[in-house]
């Protein structure tokens, strides 16, 4: 038996087989979970293609976390496949690559800043709230993070969004703990995902990690972060909430 045997899990943001969310969906199923995945818009065709490699092929539902109608309809969409949820994985982030990254921090318009914050951070709260009617006596929500306790070159407003995501997760942990809902984040090091490739100059992160991560770093090792997510979805962390689990080769613990 796997550590997610009998559990139902929604994994958002499964777009490519090089995404952490894809590895989460695969490993969760291997560990016994019934998995549902989501995406929206033009990315749906990419998701539909890539999930055919999973066994079993999970249901794919459309979910735009910035669309109130999508969020309101989410419980009914989930109930078409399972009667409840035990876990939710938030793998959603976006910032305008032309304005919000690199050296544009001081000139990024509010419209792009607000979009980054809504998609990348506020959506953790709205997604969790939308799924809450499906939770039983306990549930686990896990978001994917990049540690932003310090500033980074080129990361710009996505860094601010990640700081906001961390704060949102702590407040969700506070307000949902009485309902048996745990809310945690997994802060992965830089992986060669579609999202990272969209960051101008994002390859700089790999060099920093290569030089400083005590355990070393493999930018194509998606499974290490995914295994941490799956562990937090399981019953093996029953009293852990509001936490950030670092899967970054130890980079967060090192100085200059």
LUMFINU-188005 format. One record per residue (C-alpha): residue number from 1; x, y, z negated. Coordinates in steps of 0.02 Angstrom, whole numbers, padded with zeros to 5 digits. Example, Ala and Ser with C-alpha at 12.3 -4.5 7.8 and 13.67 -1.06 7.14 Angstrom:
<zati nr="1" px="00615" py="-00225" pz="-00390"/>
<zati nr="2" px="00684" py="-00053" pz="-00357"/>
! end
This chain:
<zati nr="1" px="00000" py="00000" pz="00000"/>
<zati nr="2" px="00059" py="00175" pz="00041"/>
<zati nr="3" px="00056" py="00323" pz="-00077"/>
<zati nr="4" px="-00091" py="00401" pz="00017"/>
<zati nr="5" px="-00194" py="00243" pz="00030"/>
<zati nr="6" px="-00380" py="00285" pz="00041"/>
<zati nr="7" px="-00352" py="00473" pz="00052"/>
<zati nr="8" px="-00421" py="00591" pz="00186"/>
<zati nr="9" px="-00304" py="00731" pz="00241"/>
<zati nr="10" px="-00325" py="00879" pz="00357"/>
<zati nr="11" px="-00163" py="00931" pz="00442"/>
<zati nr="12" px="-00170" py="01098" pz="00532"/>
<zati nr="13" px="-00051" py="01163" pz="00665"/>
<zati nr="14" px="-00003" py="01001" pz="00752"/>
<zati nr="15" px="00059" py="01068" pz="00918"/>
<zati nr="16" px="00219" py="00978" pz="00968"/>
<zati nr="17" px="00310" py="00821" pz="00913"/>
<zati nr="18" px="00447" py="00939" pz="00853"/>
<zati nr="19" px="00332" py="01018" pz="00723"/>
<zati nr="20" px="00339" py="00975" pz="00539"/>
<zati nr="21" px="00149" py="00955" pz="00545"/>
<zati nr="22" px="00166" py="00816" pz="00675"/>
<zati nr="23" px="00287" py="00722" pz="00561"/>
<zati nr="24" px="00169" py="00750" pz="00415"/>
<zati nr="25" px="00023" py="00677" pz="00513"/>
<zati nr="26" px="00126" py="00525" pz="00565"/>
<zati nr="27" px="00199" py="00489" pz="00393"/>
<zati nr="28" px="00033" py="00520" pz="00304"/>
<zati nr="29" px="-00050" py="00391" pz="00416"/>
<zati nr="30" px="00092" py="00269" pz="00385"/>
<zati nr="31" px="00062" py="00295" pz="00199"/>
<zati nr="32" px="-00121" py="00248" pz="00215"/>
<zati nr="33" px="-00210" py="00413" pz="00242"/>
<zati nr="34" px="-00351" py="00447" pz="00362"/>
<zati nr="35" px="-00286" py="00600" pz="00454"/>
<zati nr="36" px="-00380" py="00738" pz="00544"/>
<zati nr="37" px="-00282" py="00869" pz="00638"/>
<zati nr="38" px="-00327" py="01042" pz="00700"/>
<zati nr="39" px="-00273" py="01179" pz="00817"/>
<zati nr="40" px="-00363" py="01308" pz="00924"/>
<zati nr="41" px="-00371" py="01391" pz="01094"/>
<zati nr="42" px="-00244" py="01347" pz="01226"/>
<zati nr="43" px="-00141" py="01247" pz="01101"/>
<zati nr="44" px="-00281" py="01118" pz="01092"/>
<zati nr="45" px="-00221" py="01036" pz="01253"/>
<zati nr="46" px="-00044" py="01022" pz="01184"/>
<zati nr="47" px="-00110" py="00948" pz="01023"/>
<zati nr="48" px="-00221" py="00824" pz="01113"/>
<zati nr="49" px="-00073" py="00764" pz="01216"/>
<zati nr="50" px="00048" py="00745" pz="01071"/>
<zati nr="51" px="-00070" py="00656" pz="00951"/>
<zati nr="52" px="-00090" py="00515" pz="01076"/>
<zati nr="53" px="00080" py="00456" pz="01012"/>
<zati nr="54" px="00010" py="00433" pz="00837"/>
<zati nr="55" px="-00061" py="00270" pz="00773"/>
<zati nr="56" px="-00206" py="00278" pz="00749"/>
<zati nr="57" px="-00244" py="00430" pz="00856"/>
<zati nr="58" px="-00321" py="00556" pz="00735"/>
<zati nr="59" px="-00475" py="00661" pz="00773"/>
<zati nr="60" px="-00434" py="00836" pz="00835"/>
<zati nr="61" px="-00546" py="00981" pz="00785"/>
<zati nr="62" px="-00536" py="01163" pz="00837"/>
<zati nr="63" px="-00501" py="01285" pz="00697"/>
<zati nr="64" px="-00450" py="01467" pz="00714"/>
<zati nr="65" px="-00415" py="01525" pz="00535"/>
<zati nr="66" px="-00448" py="01706" pz="00585"/>
<zati nr="67" px="-00625" py="01664" pz="00644"/>
<zati nr="68" px="-00756" py="01670" pz="00506"/>
<zati nr="69" px="-00875" py="01561" pz="00607"/>
<zati nr="70" px="-00742" py="01426" pz="00627"/>
<zati nr="71" px="-00708" py="01428" pz="00440"/>
<zati nr="72" px="-00893" py="01420" pz="00397"/>
<zati nr="73" px="-00918" py="01272" pz="00514"/>
<zati nr="74" px="-00765" py="01178" pz="00454"/>
<zati nr="75" px="-00848" py="01069" pz="00319"/>
<zati nr="76" px="-00976" py="01003" pz="00443"/>
<zati nr="77" px="-00841" py="00969" pz="00572"/>
<zati nr="78" px="-00741" py="00872" pz="00444"/>
<zati nr="79" px="-00896" py="00774" pz="00389"/>
<zati nr="80" px="-00915" py="00709" pz="00567"/>
<zati nr="81" px="-00761" py="00602" pz="00528"/>
<zati nr="82" px="-00747" py="00583" pz="00338"/>
<zati nr="83" px="-00859" py="00622" pz="00191"/>
<zati nr="84" px="-00729" py="00716" pz="00087"/>
<zati nr="85" px="-00551" py="00781" pz="00087"/>
<zati nr="86" px="-00412" py="00738" pz="-00034"/>
<zati nr="87" px="-00279" py="00846" pz="00046"/>
<zati nr="88" px="-00251" py="00995" pz="00160"/>
<zati nr="89" px="-00089" py="01044" pz="00246"/>
<zati nr="90" px="-00070" py="01226" pz="00296"/>
<zati nr="91" px="00054" py="01234" pz="00441"/>
<zati nr="92" px="00002" py="01400" pz="00516"/>
<zati nr="93" px="00105" py="01556" pz="00549"/>
<zati nr="94" px="00117" py="01691" pz="00682"/>
<zati nr="95" px="00196" py="01861" pz="00708"/>
<zati nr="96" px="00213" py="01956" pz="00871"/>
<zati nr="97" px="00386" py="01907" pz="00935"/>
<zati nr="98" px="00403" py="02071" pz="01030"/>
<zati nr="99" px="00376" py="02187" pz="00881"/>
<zati nr="100" px="00383" py="02098" pz="00713"/>
<zati nr="101" px="00554" py="02016" pz="00718"/>
<zati nr="102" px="00735" py="02069" pz="00745"/>
<zati nr="103" px="00770" py="02256" pz="00725"/>
<zati nr="104" px="00589" py="02313" pz="00743"/>
<zati nr="105" px="00547" py="02306" pz="00559"/>
<zati nr="106" px="00534" py="02494" pz="00534"/>
<zati nr="107" px="00429" py="02522" pz="00690"/>
<zati nr="108" px="00311" py="02374" pz="00689"/>
<zati nr="109" px="00132" py="02439" pz="00704"/>
<zati nr="110" px="00008" py="02397" pz="00567"/>
<zati nr="111" px="-00100" py="02299" pz="00689"/>
<zati nr="112" px="00044" py="02174" pz="00712"/>
<zati nr="113" px="00089" py="02174" pz="00528"/>
<zati nr="114" px="-00091" py="02141" pz="00476"/>
<zati nr="115" px="-00104" py="02000" pz="00603"/>
<zati nr="116" px="00054" py="01918" pz="00536"/>
<zati nr="117" px="-00009" py="01930" pz="00357"/>
<zati nr="118" px="-00182" py="01865" pz="00399"/>
<zati nr="119" px="-00124" py="01717" pz="00501"/>
<zati nr="120" px="00028" py="01669" pz="00400"/>
<zati nr="121" px="-00026" py="01704" pz="00220"/>
<zati nr="122" px="-00207" py="01755" pz="00193"/>
<zati nr="123" px="-00261" py="01602" pz="00291"/>
<zati nr="124" px="-00197" py="01489" pz="00152"/>
<zati nr="125" px="-00334" py="01562" pz="00042"/>
<zati nr="126" px="-00471" py="01559" pz="00175"/>
<zati nr="127" px="-00429" py="01382" pz="00232"/>
<zati nr="128" px="-00426" py="01317" pz="00054"/>
<zati nr="129" px="-00590" py="01404" pz="00014"/>
<zati nr="130" px="-00671" py="01333" pz="00172"/>
<zati nr="131" px="-00616" py="01157" pz="00125"/>
<zati nr="132" px="-00662" py="01170" pz="-00059"/>
<zati nr="133" px="-00840" py="01100" pz="-00038"/>
<zati nr="134" px="-00758" py="00940" pz="00026"/>
<zati nr="135" px="-00647" py="00915" pz="-00126"/>
<zati nr="136" px="-00691" py="00791" pz="-00261"/>
<zati nr="137" px="-00623" py="00789" pz="-00438"/>
<zati nr="138" px="-00449" py="00824" pz="-00373"/>
<zati nr="139" px="-00363" py="00881" pz="-00214"/>
<zati nr="140" px="-00193" py="00938" pz="-00154"/>
<zati nr="141" px="-00158" py="01086" pz="-00040"/>
<zati nr="142" px="00017" py="01100" pz="00031"/>
<zati nr="143" px="00083" py="01245" pz="00135"/>
<zati nr="144" px="00241" py="01254" pz="00239"/>
<zati nr="145" px="00358" py="01393" pz="00189"/>
<zati nr="146" px="00528" py="01471" pz="00221"/>
<zati nr="147" px="00604" py="01537" pz="00061"/>
<zati nr="148" px="00601" py="01726" pz="00065"/>
<zati nr="149" px="00672" py="01767" pz="-00105"/>
<zati nr="150" px="00803" py="01866" pz="-00009"/>
<zati nr="151" px="00796" py="01961" pz="00155"/>
<zati nr="152" px="00855" py="01877" pz="00315"/>
<zati nr="153" px="00922" py="01944" pz="00479"/>
<zati nr="154" px="00796" py="01947" pz="00623"/>
<zati nr="155" px="00654" py="01874" pz="00516"/>
<zati nr="156" px="00568" py="02042" pz="00491"/>
<zati nr="157" px="00383" py="02043" pz="00449"/>
<zati nr="158" px="00374" py="01854" pz="00451"/>
<zati nr="159" px="00486" py="01861" pz="00298"/>
<zati nr="160" px="00362" py="01977" pz="00214"/>
<zati nr="161" px="00222" py="01859" pz="00266"/>
<zati nr="162" px="00312" py="01713" pz="00185"/>
<zati nr="163" px="00334" py="01812" pz="00025"/>
<zati nr="164" px="00147" py="01845" pz="00030"/>
<zati nr="165" px="00112" py="01661" pz="00063"/>
<zati nr="166" px="00211" py="01616" pz="-00093"/>
<zati nr="167" px="00110" py="01737" pz="-00198"/>
<zati nr="168" px="-00055" py="01677" pz="-00124"/>
<zati nr="169" px="-00010" py="01498" pz="-00169"/>
<zati nr="170" px="00025" py="01546" pz="-00349"/>
<zati nr="171" px="-00141" py="01636" pz="-00368"/>
<zati nr="172" px="-00236" py="01493" pz="-00286"/>
<zati nr="173" px="-00151" py="01375" pz="-00410"/>
<zati nr="174" px="-00212" py="01487" pz="-00551"/>
<zati nr="175" px="-00392" py="01501" pz="-00494"/>
<zati nr="176" px="-00417" py="01322" pz="-00431"/>
<zati nr="177" px="-00327" py="01225" pz="-00566"/>
<zati nr="178" px="-00485" py="01206" pz="-00669"/>
<zati nr="179" px="-00564" py="01118" pz="-00519"/>
<zati nr="180" px="-00422" py="00993" pz="-00508"/>
<zati nr="181" px="-00346" py="01073" pz="-00353"/>
<zati nr="182" px="-00156" py="01081" pz="-00343"/>
<zati nr="183" px="-00077" py="01209" pz="-00227"/>
<zati nr="184" px="00108" py="01195" pz="-00182"/>
<zati nr="185" px="00229" py="01245" pz="-00045"/>
<zati nr="186" px="00372" py="01156" pz="00041"/>
<zati nr="187" px="00511" py="01276" pz="00091"/>
<zati nr="188" px="00605" py="01193" pz="00232"/>
<zati nr="189" px="00770" py="01251" pz="00303"/>
<zati nr="190" px="00778" py="01308" pz="00485"/>
<zati nr="191" px="00712" py="01173" pz="00600"/>
<zati nr="192" px="00707" py="01178" pz="00789"/>
<zati nr="193" px="00519" py="01197" pz="00801"/>
<zati nr="194" px="00415" py="01294" pz="00926"/>
<zati nr="195" px="00390" py="01430" pz="00795"/>
<zati nr="196" px="00577" py="01450" pz="00766"/>
<zati nr="197" px="00614" py="01459" pz="00951"/>
<zati nr="198" px="00494" py="01606" pz="00962"/>
<zati nr="199" px="00603" py="01708" pz="00842"/>
<zati nr="200" px="00728" py="01816" pz="00938"/>
<zati nr="201" px="00898" py="01771" pz="00868"/>
<zati nr="202" px="00828" py="01628" pz="00765"/>
<zati nr="203" px="00979" py="01520" pz="00805"/>
<zati nr="204" px="01078" py="01625" pz="00678"/>
<zati nr="205" px="00995" py="01527" pz="00538"/>
<zati nr="206" px="01073" py="01364" pz="00597"/>
<zati nr="207" px="01248" py="01436" pz="00580"/>
<zati nr="208" px="01215" py="01496" pz="00402"/>
<zati nr="209" px="01146" py="01327" pz="00349"/>
<zati nr="210" px="01288" py="01233" pz="00435"/>
<zati nr="211" px="01414" py="01332" pz="00334"/>
<zati nr="212" px="01328" py="01340" pz="00165"/>
<zati nr="213" px="01202" py="01201" pz="00133"/>
<zati nr="214" px="01282" py="01084" pz="00003"/>
<zati nr="215" px="01198" py="00930" pz="00077"/>
<zati nr="216" px="01228" py="00987" pz="00254"/>
<zati nr="217" px="01088" py="01022" pz="00375"/>
<zati nr="218" px="01009" py="00940" pz="00528"/>
<zati nr="219" px="00895" py="01061" pz="00619"/>
<zati nr="220" px="00804" py="00915" pz="00701"/>
<zati nr="221" px="00766" py="00820" pz="00541"/>
<zati nr="222" px="00581" py="00857" pz="00530"/>
<zati nr="223" px="00544" py="00703" pz="00425"/>
<zati nr="224" px="00633" py="00763" pz="00268"/>
<zati nr="225" px="00515" py="00911" pz="00247"/>
<zati nr="226" px="00366" py="00804" pz="00300"/>
<zati nr="227" px="00405" py="00674" pz="00167"/>
<zati nr="228" px="00403" py="00810" pz="00034"/>
<zati nr="229" px="00232" py="00867" pz="00096"/>
<zati nr="230" px="00166" py="00689" pz="00091"/>
<zati nr="231" px="00235" py="00664" pz="-00085"/>
<zati nr="232" px="00144" py="00821" pz="-00145"/>
<zati nr="233" px="-00016" py="00760" pz="-00063"/>
<zati nr="234" px="-00003" py="00599" pz="-00162"/>
<zati nr="235" px="-00046" py="00564" pz="-00344"/>
<zati nr="236" px="00138" py="00565" pz="-00392"/>
<zati nr="237" px="00134" py="00751" pz="-00438"/>
<zati nr="238" px="-00025" py="00758" pz="-00542"/>
<zati nr="239" px="00028" py="00907" pz="-00649"/>
<zati nr="240" px="00126" py="01007" pz="-00521"/>
<zati nr="241" px="00048" py="01163" pz="-00449"/>
<zati nr="242" px="00105" py="01337" pz="-00399"/>
<zati nr="243" px="00274" py="01260" pz="-00355"/>
<zati nr="244" px="00394" py="01285" pz="-00209"/>
<zati nr="245" px="00488" py="01126" pz="-00166"/>
<zati nr="246" px="00645" py="01166" pz="-00067"/>
<zati nr="247" px="00696" py="01047" pz="00071"/>
<zati nr="248" px="00842" py="01149" pz="00135"/>
<zati nr="249" px="00997" py="01049" pz="00096"/>
<zati nr="250" px="01019" py="01149" pz="-00064"/>
<zati nr="251" px="01047" py="01313" pz="00028"/>
<zati nr="252" px="00930" py="01410" pz="-00089"/>
<zati nr="253" px="01043" py="01370" pz="-00237"/>
<zati nr="254" px="01207" py="01434" pz="-00163"/>
<zati nr="255" px="01286" py="01605" pz="-00171"/>
<zati nr="256" px="01401" py="01689" pz="-00047"/>
! end
